[in-house]
Amino acid sequence: MNTSPKQAAAQAALELILPQLKREMVLGIGTGSTANCFIDLLAAHKQAFAGAVASSEQSAARLAAQGIALYDLNDLAQLDFYIDGADEADPNLCLIKGGGGALTREKIVAATAKTFVCIAEAHKRVEVLGAFPLPVEVIPMACAYVMRELTQLGAKPLKRADVVTDNGNWIIDAAGLAITQPLALEAQVNAITGVVESGLFASRRADILLLASHTGVVHLECPSKG
Ligand SMILES: O=C(CO)[C@H](O)[C@H](O)COP(=O)(O)O
């Protein structure tokens, strides 16, 4: 059977963390098709660690189906690893995430992890973030207001149809942004009243990016912060 790039990225992440797993370790696990590949590969090693914190109900269900114990983040101190996919990654390993709508919980779990290992297909690597519309989770009653504010920032916002997040909120996809200053834009978007979280991962970017294509996996590390 041919291995897909998503499976190759997941396999590379597994090989990276396997030697570091400890019986008491709890892993942070993301959401999406690439994270699903990782969950399925991880299942064979579930005796080697304690369990996982999931970034969505969907991932929690998949982890449970694989017999991996689920933990509540509030019962834990710092996690060692967070493994998740992305929609875009720039040269500084800033990311756009939230294509699957799980961006807020993803950012929370990533914030508590020592090392964020991002796994993605090679085409997700871009010079400037923003060709993929930036997902923004909003309190439903603030949706129209937040869309107007995002328009002021130069975006073309669109409410994602028929989506309610695990937190009971809505998602706005903000298209048309050329994100040359990810840290600044993340702060601006998150400062809009009614925004719960943006899918711009700049204040907490990936530490390691494993980019897979049919020709192999490239391992990139976060350049020094500055
Ligand atoms: O942020 C996410 C979900 O909210 C995903 O990580 C992102 O959308 C990538 O998904 P996939 O691995 O299916 O390409």
The ligand as an SDF file (V2000), in Angstrom:
LIG
                    3D

 14 13  0  0  0  0  0  0  0  0999 V2000
   -6.4410   23.3300   12.1880 O   0  0  0  0  0  0  0  0  0  0  0  0
   -6.9630   22.2860   11.9040 C   0  0  0  0  0  0  0  0  0  0  0  0
   -8.3210   21.9070   12.3640 C   0  0  0  0  0  0  0  0  0  0  0  0
   -8.9500   22.9600   13.0400 O   0  0  0  0  0  0  0  0  0  0  0  0
   -6.2290   21.2940   11.0640 C   0  0  0  0  0  0  0  0  0  0  0  0
   -5.0180   20.9940   11.6690 O   0  0  0  0  0  0  0  0  0  0  0  0
   -5.9910   21.8780    9.6950 C   0  0  0  0  0  0  0  0  0  0  0  0
   -7.2360   22.2900    9.1520 O   0  0  0  0  0  0  0  0  0  0  0  0
   -5.3210   20.8700    8.7640 C   0  0  0  0  0  0  0  0  0  0  0  0
   -6.2060   19.8210    8.5320 O   0  0  0  0  0  0  0  0  0  0  0  0
   -5.7760   18.5570    7.6600 P   0  0  0  0  0  0  0  0  0  0  0  0
   -4.7400   17.8100    8.4400 O   0  0  0  0  0  0  0  0  0  0  0  0
   -7.0680   17.7900    7.5020 O   0  0  0  0  0  0  0  0  0  0  0  0
   -5.2470   19.0630    6.3350 O   0  0  0  0  0  0  0  0  0  0  0  0
  1  2  2  0
  2  3  1  0
  2  5  1  0
  3  4  1  0
  5  6  1  0
  5  7  1  0
  7  8  1  0
  7  9  1  0
  9 10  1  0
 10 11  1  0
 11 12  2  0
 11 13  1  0
 11 14  1  0
M  END
$$$$
